[in-house]
Amino acid sequence: MEGGDSLKKSLALLHGVINGKIGHGLEAIVLQGLRVIHAEKGFMRFDFVVPNIVSDVDGNWHVGALATMLDLIGPVTTFSFANRVISTVDFNVSYYSTAKIQ
């Protein structure tokens, strides 16, 4: 993992949310099983299997859970580069099809 102090702060924040020490319980549930594979300033790669707990009635990844995940990892990645919370230029999600759990 490359980077400096902002990257370390960013990863500490993310792990705090994943472990339920920071934020709300919902965020810890949504990020259950998320693992950081690679991290550097402005770029992070994760390994994630959609857990059963975030499914809708049809066994699909609930779109609200997906949006919550993006709302969390986007700013964490941005913080790793900018060392502050800032707005990104464009944040757009298109749902072409559903993702199944597991």
C-alpha positions as CSV (number, residue, x, y, z in Angstrom):
1,M,0.0,0.0,0.0
2,E,1.4,3.3,-1.1
3,G,0.6,6.8,0.1
4,G,1.0,9.0,3.1
5,D,-0.8,10.2,6.1
6,S,-4.1,10.9,4.2
7,L,-4.2,7.3,3.0
8,K,-3.6,6.0,6.5
9,K,-6.4,8.2,7.9
10,S,-8.7,7.1,5.1
11,L,-8.1,3.4,5.7
12,A,-8.5,3.9,9.5
13,L,-11.8,5.6,8.9
14,L,-13.0,2.8,6.6
15,H,-12.0,0.0,9.0
16,G,-13.7,1.9,11.8
17,V,-17.0,1.9,9.8
18,I,-16.6,-1.7,8.9
19,N,-16.0,-2.7,12.5
20,G,-19.0,-0.6,13.7
21,K,-16.9,1.8,15.8
22,I,-17.7,4.8,13.6
23,G,-21.0,5.7,12.0
24,H,-24.2,3.8,12.2
25,G,-24.9,0.1,12.4
26,L,-26.5,0.1,8.9
27,E,-23.1,1.1,7.4
28,A,-21.3,-1.8,9.2
29,I,-24.0,-4.2,7.9
30,V,-23.7,-2.9,4.3
31,L,-19.9,-3.2,4.4
32,Q,-19.9,-6.7,6.0
33,G,-17.1,-8.7,4.3
34,L,-15.5,-5.8,2.4
35,R,-11.7,-6.3,2.2
36,V,-9.2,-3.8,0.9
37,I,-7.1,-5.5,-1.8
38,H,-5.0,-2.5,-2.9
39,A,-4.9,1.1,-1.7
40,E,-2.9,4.1,-2.8
41,K,-3.7,7.8,-2.9
42,G,-6.9,8.3,-4.9
43,F,-7.3,4.6,-5.8
44,M,-8.7,1.6,-3.9
45,R,-9.5,-1.9,-4.9
46,F,-11.8,-4.1,-2.8
47,D,-12.9,-7.7,-2.6
48,F,-16.6,-8.1,-1.7
49,V,-19.2,-10.8,-1.8
50,V,-22.7,-9.5,-1.3
51,P,-24.0,-10.8,2.0
52,N,-27.4,-12.3,2.5
53,I,-28.4,-9.6,5.0
54,V,-28.5,-6.9,2.3
55,S,-30.8,-8.7,-0.1
56,D,-34.3,-7.7,-1.2
57,V,-37.2,-10.2,-1.2
58,D,-36.0,-11.7,-4.5
59,G,-32.5,-12.4,-3.4
60,N,-30.9,-9.5,-5.2
61,W,-28.5,-6.9,-3.8
62,H,-30.8,-4.2,-2.5
63,V,-30.1,-1.0,-4.5
64,G,-30.2,1.0,-1.3
65,A,-27.4,-1.1,0.1
66,L,-25.4,-0.6,-3.0
67,A,-25.9,3.1,-2.9
68,T,-24.9,3.2,0.8
69,M,-21.7,1.3,-0.1
70,L,-20.9,3.8,-2.8
71,D,-21.6,6.7,-0.5
72,L,-19.0,5.3,1.9
73,I,-16.2,4.1,-0.3
74,G,-16.3,7.1,-2.7
75,P,-15.5,9.7,-0.1
76,V,-13.0,7.5,1.7
77,T,-11.1,7.1,-1.6
78,T,-11.3,10.9,-2.2
79,F,-10.1,11.6,1.3
80,S,-7.1,9.4,0.6
81,F,-6.0,11.8,-2.1
82,A,-7.2,15.2,-0.8
83,N,-6.8,14.7,2.9
84,R,-10.1,16.4,3.4
85,V,-13.8,15.8,2.7
86,I,-14.6,17.4,-0.6
87,S,-17.4,17.0,-3.2
88,T,-16.6,15.0,-6.3
89,V,-17.3,16.3,-9.7
90,D,-19.8,13.7,-10.8
91,F,-21.4,10.8,-9.0
92,N,-23.7,8.8,-11.2
93,V,-25.0,5.2,-10.7
94,S,-26.8,3.3,-13.4
95,Y,-28.5,0.0,-12.6
96,Y,-28.4,-2.1,-15.8
97,S,-29.4,-5.3,-14.0
98,T,-29.7,-6.8,-10.6
99,A,-26.8,-8.4,-8.7
100,K,-27.5,-11.6,-6.8
101,I,-26.4,-12.1,-3.2
102,Q,-23.4,-14.4,-2.7
